[in-house]
Amino acid sequence: MHGYLSGHYNQLQAKAPATSTTVPQELPKDVSSRFGLRLRELRRSRNMTQLRMAVDFGIDRSFISDVERGRKSISLPTLEILALGLEVSLSDLFEGL
């Protein structure tokens, strides 16, 4: 994150109380990396490879890899495709983030 958002995020983290909604220290701080870990967890829990997901969902395999590694952001329409394909709600995609 850069500029205002970075400073704002750091302030929020510093002020955040130690509750169950606080991100555990072992998780990456940026949301892209946390989402990538969640996507990988969901994919693996269904015994899917990135290639199978790519073919079934019509998403490029290298894009899936980049999202799982937190290197690429994802659009709302693609999030909906993932939720439908994984048979979860959109909110379930973000569980634990």
C-alpha positions in Angstrom: 0.0 0.0 0.0 1.1 3.5 -0.7 0.5 7.0 0.6 -2.6 7.7 2.6 -4.0 4.1 2.6 -0.7 2.7 4.0 -0.6 5.2 6.8 -4.3 4.8 7.6 -3.9 1.0 7.6 -0.9 1.2 10.0 -2.9 3.5 12.3 -5.8 1.1 12.4 -3.6 -1.9 13.1 -1.9 0.0 16.0 -5.2 1.0 17.5 -6.9 -2.3 17.0 -7.8 -4.1 20.2 -6.7 -7.7 20.6 -10.0 -9.4 19.7 -11.0 -12.3 17.5 -11.4 -9.9 14.6 -7.7 -8.8 14.7 -5.6 -10.5 12.1 -3.3 -13.0 13.7 0.4 -12.2 13.4 1.3 -15.3 11.4 -1.0 -14.1 8.5 0.2 -11.7 5.9 -0.9 -8.2 6.5 -2.1 -7.3 3.0 -5.5 -8.4 2.0 -4.4 -9.8 -1.4 -2.1 -12.3 0.2 -4.7 -13.3 2.8 -7.3 -13.8 0.1 -4.9 -15.8 -1.9 -4.3 -18.1 1.1 -8.1 -18.5 1.5 -8.6 -19.3 -2.2 -5.9 -21.9 -2.0 -7.4 -23.4 1.1 -10.9 -23.6 -0.6 -9.4 -25.1 -3.8 -7.4 -27.7 -2.0 -10.2 -28.7 0.3 -12.1 -29.7 -2.9 -9.1 -31.6 -4.2 -8.8 -29.3 -7.1 -5.6 -28.4 -9.0 -5.1 -24.9 -10.4 -5.4 -26.5 -13.8 -8.8 -28.1 -13.0 -10.1 -24.8 -11.5 -8.9 -22.9 -14.6 -10.6 -25.3 -17.0 -13.8 -25.6 -15.0 -14.2 -21.9 -14.2 -12.8 -20.5 -17.4 -10.0 -18.6 -15.6 -6.4 -18.6 -16.7 -4.3 -21.0 -14.5 -1.4 -18.5 -14.2 -3.9 -15.9 -13.0 -5.2 -18.3 -10.3 -1.6 -18.9 -9.3 -0.9 -15.1 -9.1 -4.0 -14.5 -7.0 -3.1 -17.3 -4.6 0.3 -15.8 -4.1 -1.1 -12.3 -3.6 0.4 -10.9 -6.7 -2.8 -10.0 -8.5 -6.0 -8.5 -7.5 -9.3 -10.0 -8.5 -12.5 -8.4 -9.8 -16.0 -8.7 -8.5 -17.2 -10.7 -11.5 -14.3 -13.1 -11.1 -15.1 -13.4 -7.3 -18.6 -14.4 -8.2 -17.3 -17.1 -10.7 -15.1 -18.5 -7.9 -18.0 -18.5 -5.4 -20.3 -20.3 -7.8 -17.7 -22.8 -8.9 -16.6 -23.6 -5.3 -20.3 -23.6 -4.2 -19.8 -21.1 -1.5 -21.3 -17.6 -0.9 -19.3 -14.5 -1.7 -19.0 -13.9 2.1 -17.6 -17.4 2.6 -14.7 -16.5 0.2 -13.7 -13.8 2.7 -14.1 -15.9 5.9 -11.2 -15.4 8.2 -9.6 -12.5 6.3 
